[in-house]
Amino acid sequence: MANAQRAGRLAQEIQREVSDLLLKRINDPRVQDVTITSVEVSGDLQIAKIYYSILSDKASDRQKVAAGLEAATGLIRRELGHQLTIYKIPELHFILDNSIQYGDHIEDLIRKLHQSD
């Protein structure tokens, strides 16, 4: 089992490399406006959960982005293998980060409270 410091460094490196790949190497229009918000690596460095956000609130856009990321997973993992100096590249899981939408919802509720005063 790897130590937490090593897992944290690997997560930062994966976040930087995946963001760079999405901008420069992947030409799929479905993943053009994807922002990588954070990465969590399991303690044994076998699984990387990559959290992403998109600007659109539409369910159809979320599905398209998820499909685009799923299609690009092999290329991303292969490129990570070339860029990172670790024995085994973790399995990648892309997860939609809803924190921005949740924050907007809370902000709307607060705004409505102030308007009713």
N, C-alpha and C positions, 0 to 999 in steps of 0.2 A: 504494500500500500504506500502510495506517495504521500509526502507531507503536504500540508495545506498551502504552504508558501509556493511549492512547485506547481500545484494545481492552479493557484491564482495567477502565477506567471504564464502558464500555458493558456489559461482562459483569456488573458489580455492579448496574448500573441494570436490566438485564434480569432478573436474579435477584430483585431487590426487587419489580419490577412483576409478574412472573409469579406469585410467591408471593402477592402481594396479590390478583391476579385469581382465583387458585384458591380463596382464602378467601372473597372477597366477590361475585364476579360469576358464577362457573361453578357451576351448580346440579346438575351431574351427580354422582350418588351414587358413581360409580366412582372419582372423583378426590378424595373428601372427605379422606382421610388421607394425601395425598401431601405430602412435604416436598422442597423444592428444595434440594439440597445444594451445588451449584456450577454455574457456567456458564462455558464456554470459547467465545470468539469467534475465528474465523479471522482471520488477519492482514489480509485484505482486507475484513473486516466483512460478508461475505456469508453466513456460516453460523454459527449459534449452537448448540452442543451443550449441552443442558440436562440435567444429571444430577439424578435424583430418587431418593428412597427411600420405601419403604412399611414398615409394621410387620409385615405378614403374610409368612409364608414359603411360603404355598401358591402353586403354579404357576397355578392358576385365578385367584387374586386378582391376580397379576402380569399375566396376560393381560387381565383386565378393566380394570385401571388403564391399561395400554398402549393399549387400545382407546379408553378415555375421553379420554386425553390426545391421541390422534390425532384424535378427533372434535372436540376443543376447539382444535386448533392454529390453525384459521382465525380464530376469535374472539380468541384470544390475540394472534395476529399483528396483527389489525386494531386491537385496543386498544393494543398497543405502538406502532403507528403514530400514534395520538392522543397518547400520553404522552411518547414520545421525540422529541427534536429532531435526527433524522438523516435524510439524504436517502432511504436505502433500508433498510427493515426486513430484517434477516437471515432466512434460511430457518431454521426451528426444527426441531431433531432432539432428541427426548426419549430419554434413555438411562438405564436402570435402574442405580443406583449400588449395587453389591454390597459395598461396604466395611464396612457395619455387620454384615452376615451373616458376612463373612470374619473380622471382629474377634471376633464371638461364637464362631465355630469355633475360632479360636486360643485364646481364653479357656477353652473347654471342654477343649481338649487340655492346656493347662497345669494346669487343675484335676484332670484325670485323672492326670497325672504326679505331682502332689502327694499324691493319694489313694493311689497305689500305693507310696509311700515308707514 
